[in-house]
Amino acid sequence: MSIIYKKNKIIISIILLMVCQTLMSKATTYYISNAGNDINSGKTSDLPWQTINKVNAATFKAGDQILFQRGSTFYGSITVNQSGTSGNPITFGAYGSGANPVITGFTTVEGWTDFGNNIWESTKAVSKLSATNMVVINGVNTAMGRYPNADAEKGGFLRIDSSPSSVSITNSTLTGTPDWTDAELVIRSNDWTMEKRKIISQNGSTLTYSISCYPPKHYGFFIQNDPRTLDQQNEWYFNPTTKKIRIYSTSQPLDVKVASVENLLTFTHSVGYINLDGIDFTGANSIALYRTAFSTIPQKAHHINVMNCKILYSGQDAISVCAYTLNIENNTISESNRFAMLLSGSKDVVVRNNSVRNSGTLPGMGVPFTALMIDGPVAGSNTTSMLVEYNSIINTGHNAISIGADSTVIRYNFIDTFNTLLDDGAGIYGAHNSVITNNIVLNGIGAPNGKPWGPLTCGIYLDDNSSYNEIGYNTVYNCPWFGILLHNANNNKVHHNISFNNTVQFRTADDHLGASVTANLINYNQFIAMTTSQKVCDFNSQFENLLGIGTLDYNYYARPLAQTDIITTSQPSGNASRTLESWQKFSKQDANSQKSPQKIRSVADFRFEYNNTKTAKKVALSQPMIDITGAKYADTVTIEPYYSVVLMKDYTTLGATKLELNNNSIKCYPNLFSSHTTFQFTVEQPKNVILEIFNMSGNKVNQLINQHYSPGTYSFVWNGTNFKEEILSKGMYIYRFCADEYVSSQKLMIY
């Protein structure tokens, strides 16, 4: 065979291969509309398909688009079992104008039977499922009936009096109540857990239930999933035998929707290169977007993009996907009864610019209660490579963001209102070898209901053996436990954070649950207590290791209302409450750290501002203010993106609006100043008094008084001895009266 023939044969083969690839890669667009018909071709908007069943029966290839008509609603569940390729993904999207198309699992209840006593039952079965996790009444995610009711004492939790076994509890008030056998027990088994267990039997005051993850403690419980609990408006019960729903209502129920589809979209096998763009998913009984975890990377879903979608009313999770190269961006996720996003075992993930609301906020409806869970590395991979940025996460039952994976970047997120149902958690919890920067974390609520003590909620919480993390430029505000907590955490960098108005602004603690708190670098932070009952810092060690925490310097330890005893230390050799100076002497740390630049007299003198946008924000001020570093602001303050500032009324600024001094006052007469001008002042408590004169340029030109005065009224006459006309020429001046933290400035005229 000649060389020329061989070359021609190769060329022909290449051409044929290219032709085949061209034919195979010719993508098709399919259209689905409520007005369509499944016998149509589906390949034009004039001949669309009608149902999800038709979509699931079709075969798609790389580059195909499956478009649902905007303004239409489709009932059922999509199964994605075919893959696209790099550069040619399979896209599930939208066409036309109007609102996003909706994939729904909701069944609307159409008829009711009146059972009397405000109990109504659907005339027909509302689902084929064995249980329902999501019922929406008049647009509101509604919990099933419970005993006691949520508005009862202690949030409707009965106290566990004793636990005869690992699966039984007693409560004296149960004697004489209905037999709750076959109902469901919701038990607060720990600060951070709530379990749902079937009640197997009741014997007087003792309930026996199915196996538990944790042994019972003297916490609390309630009972649900029984028709006898229905006694408040819109409480419901789903009968697993008849598949009907009962509701307590003073009038015939209206607009009741029951989730009757388990999952709204499922990624099967190792599908990849799939885009979901501009579709709304609502009413999943379990999980809206679902992919189970597998043990090895080839079995995982991959190259999945979820963009511009709304995922609403999920009985368990909005997104539960184990995948690699996963992008979740620009979505709205709301009303998930368990997780908003559960990404366990995933890698190379981007979660960006999503709005997440109301995750796990109904006790008993789904446990645990977390907005975003990133947990565990992918098998066979040394890094998870997660990026979570520019998300807004508001109102979460437990942790807003929980990190159990390496190499995660959590930055530029806004977190507000968390730990509403469970405790021992945080706005951002856990981490290893990760970066947590420029997040705003506000309003940890804390969940004392169902347990014997108060809330344990932090802003940022590095728990057992968290290490090699960077925690920088974050804002933590208004948490009932600790602003930032390092628990058995080591080799972390904590810098340039603002922790304000938490019970304790910063804490380190080590115990038997992990290693000592060591080798941390803690610099340039602002730890600011707002009230006198709050502490600035608490350093605690059960290993006698307070001097091994790490390196601390250039921090601000401030409680402007009372600067003494702002730091507590605890270890086996003894406990102490310390000033900053005492802490510096004890620890040999914080040589360049400082307290507040001034004292204030009221929490009303604080002003807290934050910026949760991507551009700098200018805030107008009604009076001169000062921040904790001593920087002064006359009319405005500029706040960088995803940062904050804690301001105080500036008592030291000349020309400021006259300050009310409680019962401290000063008079100057005559105000046309002469060598016989009298200053009269009254102090109600022992104070150090300073009286100074400044020119209009702000330069001090004389000091008349600087001494301590006991309570009383005093007069001071400026006589010719200390009046120096050659220095104080005729004109306008300012005199400033200081009585400890109280300051008053007034103009005076020398003639």
N, C-alpha and C positions, 0 to 999 in steps of 0.2 A: 504494500500500500504506500503510495507516494506521500511525501511530506506535505505537498500542496493539498492532497485529498484530506489528510488528517486535519490540517488547519481549517479547511472549508467546513468539515463536519463539526469542528468545535464552534466555529462562528455560527453555523446554523442552529446548534444546540443552545447557544447563548441567546440567540434571537427568539427561539421558541420559548425559552424560559422567561424572557422579558415579556413576551406577549401574554403568556399564562399569568404572570404576576400582575400585569396590567389589568387583565380581565378579572382576576380574583380580587384586586384591590379597588375595583369600581364600587364605591360605597352607595348604599341605598338609604333614602330617608323614608321612614314609615310614620303615618299619622293616625292618631287615635282621638275620637271625638264622641261625646254622648249622642250626637246625631248620626253617627256612622253605622256601619253594618259589618259584621265579621265576615260576610261573603265577599266584601270588596277587596280590591288589591291592597289597599292601605298605602299605596305608593304616591298618592297625591292628596292634597287637602280636600279635593272634591270627592274622593272615594276613600274616606278613612275607615279604619276598623272602629269597633265600638267598645270592646271589653279587654280587661286585663287577661282573661283566659286566652284570648287570641294571641296576645303578646307572648304569654308563657309557652304557647304551642309552636311559635315561630322559631326559625333558625336565623341567627344573625352572624355577620362576619365583621372583621376589622373595618373600622371607619363608618359603620352604619349608625344612623341616628333614629331613635324611637321617640317621637315627639307627641306629647299630650296637649290637647287644646286648652289654652288658657280660659278660665271661667268655667271649666267643666270639672265634675267630681266623679271619681272612679272607685268603686268598692272592690276590695280584694287585696291580694298579695302578689307582688312581682317576684319572680325567681330569676336571678341572673346566673346563668350557667354556661355562658360563652364569653370568650375573651377577645379584646382588641389586641393591638400591637403597639409598640413604641411609635408615636407619631400618628397612629390611626386607632384611637380608642373607640369603643362603643359608647355612645352618649344617650342617656335618657334625659330628655329635656322638654321644652315647651315651644309652642307656636301660637300665632295669633296675638290678640290684644286682650288686655284685662288682667285680672288677678291670676297668680300662678295656678296651674292645674293642681287638683287635690287627689291624693291617693288616701282613701279612708278605710278604716275598719269599724266605723261607727254604724250601729243600727239604731234608728229612731223608734222609740216606743209609740205606737199609734193608737192603742186602746187600753182602757183601764177598767177594772172591776172594783167597786167600792165594798170593802170588807167591814166597814164601820170602824168607829173609834180612830178615825183619821188614818187608817191603813188602806192603801190601794195596791192592787196587784195587776200587772200587765195581763191582758186577756190572752196573749199568745206568747210563746217562747221568744226570747230576744237574742238567743245565742245558741250555738251548738257546742260551745266549750264547757268544760267542767267547772270553771270558775271565771269570774270577771274581776279585773283589777282596776278598771277605769270606768267611772260613771260621771257624766257631765250633765248638770242640771242648770238650765238657764245660763249656759256658758261657763259654769263654775265647776272645777274639779272637786268632787264631793266624796267625802269618806263614808264608809259603811257605818251602820249603827254600832254603838259600843256601850258597855256598862263598866264603870260609871261614865257619864257624859264628860266631854272634854272641858266643859265649863264648871265642873264640880270642883271640890276642894283638891288642892295639889295637882291641878291639871287633869283630874279624872283618873289618877292612879291610886289603887289600893295598895297598902303596905304589906309586904311579906313578913308575917309574924315569925314564921319558922320554916325550915325546909327538912322534912323527915327523911328525904332521900334526894338524890341528884336530879330526880325528875318529878318532885312533888313539892308543893308549897301550901301553907295554911294562912288563912285570914279569918278572924273571928266573925266578921260581918257577913261571911258567906253562909253561915248557918241560917236556915230559913229562907234563903233565896231559891230561885229555880235551880234544878239540876242542870249544870252547864255541860254535861257530857256531849261530845261531838262539836261543841263550839270551839272557837279559836282563842288561845291565850296569847296575849302580847306582853312579854316580860322584859323589863329593863334589867338585863343581866349584868351590865357593866356601865361605867360612865360612857363608854364609846360604842355600846352595842344595844340593840333591841331585837329580840327574837320572836318569831311567830311559831307557835306549836299547837297541835291539835290536842284538846282535852280528852283524855281517854276515859276518865271516870271522876266522879265527885263523891266524897264521903264526908258529909257534914261540912266542916270548914276546910277540908283538904281537897286540893285539885291534883290529879296525877296526869301528866302530859307526856308526849312523845319525846324522844331523846333530844338533849340540849347540847349546844356547843360549850356553854359555860355552866358551872354549878351555880345554883341560885344563891343570891345574897339578900340581905335585908333592904332590898330596893323596892320596886313597885311593879304593878301589872294592871291590865284591864282585859276585858272579855269582849269579843266581837264575833261577827259571822254567825249570828243567830237571830231569828225574827223577833225574839222577845226583847231585843235591845232597842227596838224602834220606838222612840218616844219624843224625838225632836224633829223639827222641820227638815225635810229632805234626807234624813237618814234612810239607808236602803239595805236590802238583803237580797242576794241572788240565790235561788234554789237550784242546787246542782242536779236535782232529779227532774224537775219540771222545766227547768231553764227559764223560769219566769222571775221577774224582779218585783219586790215589794218596796213601797216607799211610804214613810210617814209624812203626811201633808194635810194641812187644814182645808185644802181645796184640791180639786183634781189636778194632778201634776201636769206641768206643761214643759215642753222642750227638754225631754229626757233622752240622752244618747248613751248607749251601752257599747263598749268595745267588744266586738265579736270576731275579730281576726287576730291571731296571735302576733305575727310579725308582718310588717307591711312591705318589706323588701329584704330578700335573703341572698347573700353572696354564697354560692355553692363551690365546693372543691377548691381548686387553686385559681379561680378566675382572676383576671388582671386587666389593667388598662381599661377601666370603667369610669365614666363621668356621670355624675348626677348633678344636673344644673337647672335650677329654677322650678323645682317641683316641691309641693307641700305634702307632708305626711302627717296624718292626724288620726288618733284613735286606735293605736296598737294596744292590744290587751297585754302583750309582753314587751316586745322590742320593735321599734320602728325600723331601724336599719341594723341588720343582724349578720354576723359571721362568727361561727364558733372557732375556738382556739384549737390549733393542732400543735404537734410536738416539734415539727421541723419546718424550716423556712419554705421548702418547695410546696408544702401543703397549704400554706397560708394564702389568703387573698393578697393581691399586690397591685400597686399603682392605681389606687382608688382616689378619686376626687369627688368631694361632696361640697357643692358651691351654691350659694344664693337660694337655699331651701329654708322652709319653715318646718320644724318638727315639733308637733304639739300633742299634748295629752297622751303620753306613753305610760301604760300601766306599770312597766318596770323601767326600761332604759330607752332613751331616744336613739342613741348610737352605741352598739356593743359590737365592736369589730376588732378582730385580731388580724393585722395586716402589716405589710411593710411597704414603704413609700405610700403613705396615706396623707391626704391633704383635706382638712376640714376648714372651710373658709367662708366668711360672709353669710353665715346662717343664723337664724333665730330659733332657739330651742327653749321651750317653755313647758311647764307642767309635766315633768317626769317624776314618777313616784319613787324611783330608786336613783339611778345614775342618769345624768344628762349625757355623759360620754364615758364609756368604759373601754379603755384601750389597752387592756392587759396583754402582754406578750408582743406588742407591736414595736416596730422600729422605723426610723426615718419618717417621723410624723411631724406635720405642721398643723397646729390649731391656731387659727388667726382670725381676728376681727369678727368673732361670733358674739351674739347677745344671748346670754343664758339666764333664765329666770325660773324661780320656783321649783327647785330640784329637791325632791325628798322632803316635802314640807308637811305631809299628812301622816301622823303616827299610825302605825298598823297597816298602812297600805303598801309599803315596800321598804325593805331594809337591805343594806345600809342606805344612808341618805347623803350622797356626795354628788357634786356637780361634775367634776372632771377627775377621773381616776386613771393614772398612768402607773402601771404596776408590773414590774418584772421584765427582765431582758428576754429577747428572742433566743430560743435554743440555737446554739451554734453561732451566735453573734456576740462580740465583745462590747458592743455599744448599742444603745437604743436611739440616740440622736433625735431628741424631741425638741421642738420649738413651739412654745405656747406664748403668744403675744397679742396685744391689743384686743383682748376679750373683756367683755363686761359680764360679771357673774354676780347676780343679785338674788338674795333670799335662798339659802341652802340649809338643809336640815343638819348636816354635819360639815365636813371639810369642803371648802369651795374647790381647792385644788389639792389632790393627794398624790405625792410622787413616790413611787417605789422602784424607780428605774434610774440607771446611770445616765450621765451626759444629757441632762435635760436643761433647757434654757427657759426660764419663766420670767418674762419681762413685759413691761408696759401693759399690765392688766389692772382693771378696776374691779375690786371685790367689796361688796357691801352686804351686810346682814347674813351671818352664817352661824352654825352651831345652834340652831333654834330647837332641835329635837334631841341631839346627842352632845356629849361633852368630851373633854380630853382631846380636843381637836383644834383646828385653826383655819384661818383663811388660806394659808399655804402650809402644808404639812409634809414633813419628811424630805429627804433628798440625799443623794450621794454623788459627789463629783459633778455637781450641777451649779448653775448660775441663776440666782434669783435677784433681779435688779429692777428698779424703777416701777415697782408695783405699789398701788394704793390700796390699803386693806383697812376697811372701816367697819365698826359696829359688830364685833363679836357679841352675840346675844347671851349664850350660855343656856343650859337646859337642866335646871334643878328638879323638874318634875319627874317623879318616879325614882328618886334617890334621896338619901338622907342629908346631903349637904349641898352647898351652893355651886354656882357655875364654875367650870374649869375650861376656859376658852382663851386661846392665844391668837395673836395676829399672824406671826410666823413661828413655826415650831419645828426645830430640828430634833427629832426624837432619837431613840436608842442607836448609838454608834453612827449617826450621820456624820460624814466627814468629807473634807476636801471640797466644800461648797463656798461659793462667794455670795454673800448677802449684802447688797449695796444699794444705796439711794432709794430705799423703800420708805413708805410712810405707813405707820401703824397707829390707829386711833380708836379709842373707846372700846377696849376689851376688858372683861371683868376678871381676868386672871393675869397673864403676862403679855406685854407687847411683843417681845422677842424672847424665845426660850431656847437655850442650848441644853438639851438633856442627854447626858452621856455622849456628848458630841465633841469631836476633836479635829484639829487641823482645818478649821474654817476661818474665812475672812469675813468679818462683820464691819462694814464701814459706811459712813455717810448716810446712815439711816436716821429718820425722825420717828421717835416713839413718844406719843403724847396722850395723856388722859387715859392711861390704862391703870389698873390697880397697882401693878409693878411694871415699869417701863422695860426693864431688861433683867433676865435671870439666867444664871448658870446653875446646873444641878447634876450631880452624879450619884448613882446608887447601885444596888445589886443587879439591876436589869441591864447594865452595860458597862463600858469602860469609863475611866475618869475623863472629866472635861479637861483637856490639855491642848497645848500648842495652838490655841486660837489667836488670831490677830484681830483686835477690837479697837478701831481707831476712827476718829472724826465723826462720831455719832452724836446726835442730840437726844438725850434721854430727859424728858420734861414731864414732871408730875404737875397736874393742874390743881388738885386739891390738897389740903393738909393731911388727909387720910391716905393718900397714895404714896408709894415709895418710888424712888428713882431706880434703884438697883437692888437686887438680892443675889448674893453669891453664896451658894449652898453646896456642901460636900460631905458625904458620909465617909469619904476616904481620907479626910484631913489633907485636902489637896487644893485649898484656896489659893495658895501661892503658885500653883502650877497651871492655872487657867490658861495662861498664854501671855501675850503682850498687849497692854492697854495704854493708850495715850491719845492726847488731843481730842478727848471727848468732852461734851458738856453734860454735867450732872446738875440738873436744875429743878428746884421747886420754889418758884419765886414768892409764894405766899409764906414759906417758912424754910429757910435754908439749912436748918440743923437736922441731924439724924435722918439723912436722906438715903443712906445705904445700910443694908443689913447684911451681916455675915453669919453663917452657921456652919459649924463643923464639930466633931466630937469633943474637941478641947474647949469649946465654948461658943456662945452667941453674942453678938454685939450689934448695936445701932450706932452708926457712925456719920460724922460729917465728912465732907470731901477731904478735908485736911487729915482727919483720922484715918480714912481709907488709904490715902497716899502714904502716910507714915507706916501703916500696917503692911501694905502690899508691896511697897517700893515700886508702884505702878502709877500711871496717870500723872507724871510729873508736869506735863504741860496742859492738863485738863482743867476746866474752869466751871464755875457756878454761873448762875444768872447774873447779868450785868446790873440788875437792880431788883429791889423788892417791889411787890405790888400788894394791894390791900384787898382785892376782890377777884373772884373768878371772872367777873364781868369785864375785867380789864384785859382778858385774853381775846385774841381773834385767831381762828384757825381757818386757813384757806388752802385748797388743793386744786390741782389742774389735771383732770383726767382726759385731756385732749392731746392731739399730736403737735400742736403749736403753742408757743408761749402765750401766757394769759396775763393781762394787766388788770389789777384790781384797784378800784378807787378807795381811798381812805378818808374817813370823816375827821380824823385827827392825827397828829404825829404819832408814830409807833416805832417800836424797836424790837428786833428779834433777839434770840437767845445768844447770838454771837456778838451783840452790841451794835450791829448795823442799824442805821436809822432810816426811816421812810416818812417823808413829809406828806405827800399827797397820793402816791400810788406805790404799789409793789408789783413787780413782775415775777411770775412763777413759771419755771421751765416745765415742759411737758412731763406728765406723770411724776410730779414732785409736789412739795407742799411748803408751807411756811407757818411757823407759830409766832404770832406777834403779841406784844404787850403794849398797853398805853405807855407812851414815853413820858415818864415823870421828869426827865432831865432836859427836855427841849425847851429852850427859851422862847417866849412869845406864844407858848401853847395856850389853849383855852384854859381859863382859871379852873383849877381842880377844887372840888369840894373836899374839905379836910376833916370830915366827920366833926368832932368837937374842937379841932385845932383851928385857930384863926389868927389873923394878923391885921392890924390897922396901921395906916400911915397918915399923919396929919401934921401940918397941912401938906397937901400933895404937891403944891408949889414949893419945891424943896429949898430949905435954908439950913443954917447951922443950928437951928432950934427945932428941927423936925423930930417928932416923937414917933417911935415904933412901939406898938403895944400888941402883945400876943398872949394867947392862953394855951396851955397844954393840959390835957386831962390825964395823961399817963407819963411816966418818966421818959424823956426823949432827949436825944442829942439835937440841938438846934443850931442851924447855920443861917446867917443872914449875909448875903453878898450883893454887890452892885456890879452890873455889867453895862458896857456901852451898847449901842444899837448894832455894832458889828459882832456882838457875842463875846467880846473879850472882857474878862473880869478885871475891874479897876480898883475894887476895894472889898475887904471882908470885915464886917462889923461885929459879927458874933460867930463863935464856933466853940460851944461848950454844952455840957449836960445840964438839963433843968428838971427839977421835980415838978409834980403837978401844981399849977397855979397860974396867976396872971402877972405878966411882967411888962414893964415899960423901959424903953431904951431911948435916950435923947442923944441925937447926933449933935454934939456941941462943937465949939470952935477948935477943940484940941484935935479931933480926928477928922475934921472937915478940911480938905486940902483943895482949895479953890484952883490952884495952879494945875492940879491933876484932873479934877472934875470940873471942866469948863461948863459954861451954860449950855443947856440943851436937854435932849430927851435921853433917859436911861431906863434900865430895868432893874428892879430889886427882886431877888429870889429868896424866899423863905422855905427852908427845908427842916422838917421835923421827922427824922428817920426817913421812912419811905414816903412821907407826905410832902408834896411840893406845891408851892403857889408862886406864880410870877406876875408882877404888876409893873406897869409903866410909871415913871415919875419924872417931874420936870425940875431942873435946876435953873434958877434965874439969877 
